[in-house]
Amino acid sequence: MHARSLGRTGIMVSPLGLGTVALGRAEGLKYPKPVRIPTDDEARALLQRARDLDVNLIDTAPAYGSAEERLGSLLPGRREDWIIITKAGEEYYQRYDFSPESIARSVERSLTRLRTDYLDAVLLHSDGVVEAGTGADEAYDALALLRRRGLVRAIGASPKTEAGAFRAIDRCDVVMVTYNEQETEMSEAISRASERGVGVLVKKPLAGGRTDDPARSLAFVFARGGVSAAVVGTTRPEHLEHSVRAVERAIDGGAP
């Protein structure tokens, strides 16, 4: 896969990213089928396949249970082989704290769990309420301070509302939004982010596993200009490979 810039950050990401919620959490998920957390050997095989396929973008979060710790011990290769994006603001799980002190603690803990001295991006893991109000500004200020300290290369948000996305675009380097054939509410936010050089990550491009045609769904996402990368959650190497091939065809303009 040919890497592309994550907005104006200059961070080069694969157009398909690997979501890792199922590496550390099986309950409270909205997937159509039950999730089984993979063994270390299975997780290691998945991550190695990602590396073989030139998938360098890893999306994780403290709210994903043990995912950060497992990634810290299982990611193959060198640290610079990977673009690691995590989040702050939500704990495991659905416990939220957006105070500057909590944001700083969360990032420091993520650094320890992931066994790294920097994070490529940290996103505000929004509850859908704070994101559009002044409380978000304090959280963004805390992230910006961590960026100035060199602990974080880029800051952003994973908002739930259009208003929250617009605020994040005004303050941040990266925004992660839901966008798929069934959910297109963030279309204008994607356009605005692209115009301002803000990197756009798409979450739930396969509608949370509910699409009947993953290749068509990924083609739909990449037909929308301004998308830097789409993040697909899976624990199956063959599923990851199919998604990579679908994205390659979509970017090349071929039929899904």
Secondary structure, DSSP 8 states (H G I E B T S, - for coil): ---EE-GGG--EE-SEEEE-HHHH--SS---SS------HHHHHHHHHHHHHTT--EEE--GGGTTHHHHHHHH--S-GGG-EEEEEESEETTTEE--SHHHHHHHHHHHHHHHT-S-EEEEEEE--SSGGGSHHHHHHHHHHHHHHHTTSEEEEEEE-SSHHHHHHHHHH-SEEEEE-SSS--TTHHHHHHHHHTT-EEEEE-TTGGGT-S-HHHHHHHHHHSTT--EEEEE-S-HHHHHHHHHHHHHHHHT---
